[in-house]
């Protein structure tokens, strides 16, 4: 067996395999190693700078017990209100609340404190929060510091590795296969448990800037976890939402929280502060409302739209200028190269591209997880933006750590040695390299560009039963092109795999969107044929693979009781 | 438009090639210099600049982003 395996590729063996080394995956590795398990992290990039916070991050949501709005109960009450109909409060309590204190302590310990140099927390309020839940901090070095901690604890790392499929013995997951994106080495990894942590799905919808890699979240995140989990029978939820945000015109950069949190105002062409027309919280409305406001102002002819920071005090402006690059390292360069001075000029904004991601900062979209971050496939755990209850820096940090702990417990408790199946590995190997061998001549980029335009048209911020059905038909037709997509090298091979994942996620999104016959989170799921919020849909659309194709069911959620234990 | 690498300053350490999350920067082992192989796939995250030990990298946004 071992010799036969070695003929097929380079082999590895571990207790917990973590696919995706970003914020959640890296925290998962630290937890698994602290539990005494072996951990191997595979990522397409390097552990130091991979995932959505590669170049930094500046906000961490938390309650700190300073006031009535600042408690676990108040936080969960708000979460149940703002993410109603998709958020599972019992899972939120487990993946966030119970892990919060340890996470704040851990960040301090690894050298990326959430505090300011004066020892205090700098907190801001935005996106519909009842109080200043966002802790503003300098997270420019958070990713390399997490990487160093995992390596110090003995993590094994497989860099420039694209994981292309999961292995199963028919019951449990037993490992994964992948390839090196530079030299094409084929990797076979045997693992007792797996944590999937590859983020949300980008490059899915047409980008208003015309540049598909100019995305708000990391464009290397293309739904690998969602696709692979689906393949092995795990259930997914909250996949219907098209998340959109507001970005500086021309640059799909993070940084909105920083601007609105400091008191930046949204204004239209005539200088009117328009957000109060859309939501009582005005400039500090939930994100989906900000997007709706900006879109309506633009499409109804009241654009251009701007963020106005000119009224801020000098000390607030100084803080803003000093910290704006924490969330997106290059945003200050962009603003400067545009010739904009935030103290004197307006900053023009626009809606971002759409993506598959949670409809709120406090709820995710993706693999359905329970209170232990376990998926419905035995041995398979999910963390970060690819899990249906995790989103944003705070939950990816706490929930990632929990996933590592739970996966390590599973791995060490199972006592079972995973058995690999050679035919399965041979099949996945053949599939992985097929785009290098095809006689076809289509580039991945052409297929992706078509998909993005088509999906925005039919399943974007306005969708109905017919348009979603049309999208599904066209996605099926696009799938047929796949055997003709050619990869000229292993970098391109990675991109072809990503295109495949994007396409599979698009199918999940349209199928789930068809099942939710209501409108929820405004433009994030706006069914023009069902334009109202319907209380009957306070729950999740769950989807999974069957022999007859994709199936969906509805899972009702309970908001009567706030779990505090 | 992606990062611009000042080859006068570059010491050939390979950090930018290794850390780029999008596999945009590659290393020419013969000439011992990094180069931007896939400029259209840059995310403008700034990782290459953050991790360059000699500040040889600047980020220059193109007209397609600045004047949209």
Boltz contact constraints between the chains, C-beta under 6 A:
constraints:
  - contact:
      token1: [A, 45]
      token2: [B, 21]
      max_distance: 6.0
  - contact:
      token1: [A, 46]
      token2: [B, 18]
      max_distance: 6.0
  - contact:
      token1: [A, 46]
      token2: [B, 19]
      max_distance: 6.0
  - contact:
      token1: [A, 48]
      token2: [B, 19]
      max_distance: 6.0
  - contact:
      token1: [A, 49]
      token2: [B, 19]
      max_distance: 6.0
  - contact:
      token1: [A, 49]
      token2: [B, 21]
      max_distance: 6.0
  - contact:
      token1: [A, 49]
      token2: [B, 47]
      max_distance: 6.0
  - contact:
      token1: [A, 50]
      token2: [B, 21]
      max_distance: 6.0
  - contact:
      token1: [A, 54]
      token2: [B, 21]
      max_distance: 6.0
  - contact:
      token1: [A, 54]
      token2: [B, 45]
      max_distance: 6.0
  - contact:
      token1: [A, 54]
      token2: [B, 47]
      max_distance: 6.0
  - contact:
      token1: [A, 55]
      token2: [B, 45]
      max_distance: 6.0
  - contact:
      token1: [A, 55]
      token2: [B, 46]
      max_distance: 6.0
  - contact:
      token1: [A, 55]
      token2: [B, 47]
      max_distance: 6.0
  - contact:
      token1: [A, 181]
      token2: [B, 23]
      max_distance: 6.0
  - contact:
      token1: [A, 209]
      token2: [B, 68]
      max_distance: 6.0
  - contact:
      token1: [A, 213]
      token2: [B, 41]
      max_distance: 6.0
  - contact:
      token1: [A, 213]
      token2: [B, 43]
      max_distance: 6.0
  - contact:
      token1: [A, 219]
      token2: [B, 43]
      max_distance: 6.0
  - contact:
      token1: [A, 220]
      token2: [B, 21]
      max_distance: 6.0
  - contact:
      token1: [A, 220]
      token2: [B, 22]
      max_distance: 6.0
  - contact:
      token1: [A, 249]
      token2: [B, 68]
      max_distance: 6.0
  - contact:
      token1: [A, 250]
      token2: [B, 65]
      max_distance: 6.0
  - contact:
      token1: [A, 250]
      token2: [B, 68]
      max_distance: 6.0
  - contact:
      token1: [A, 251]
      token2: [B, 65]
      max_distance: 6.0
  - contact:
      token1: [A, 329]
      token2: [B, 46]
      max_distance: 6.0
  - contact:
      token1: [A, 330]
      token2: [B, 44]
      max_distance: 6.0
  - contact:
      token1: [A, 330]
      token2: [B, 46]
      max_distance: 6.0
  - contact:
      token1: [A, 330]
      token2: [B, 59]
      max_distance: 6.0
  - contact:
      token1: [A, 333]
      token2: [B, 59]
      max_distance: 6.0
  - contact:
      token1: [A, 334]
      token2: [B, 61]
      max_distance: 6.0
  - contact:
      token1: [A, 337]
      token2: [B, 61]
      max_distance: 6.0
  - contact:
      token1: [A, 337]
      token2: [B, 66]
      max_distance: 6.0
  - contact:
      token1: [A, 338]
      token2: [B, 66]
      max_distance: 6.0
  - contact:
      token1: [A, 491]
      token2: [B, 23]
      max_distance: 6.0
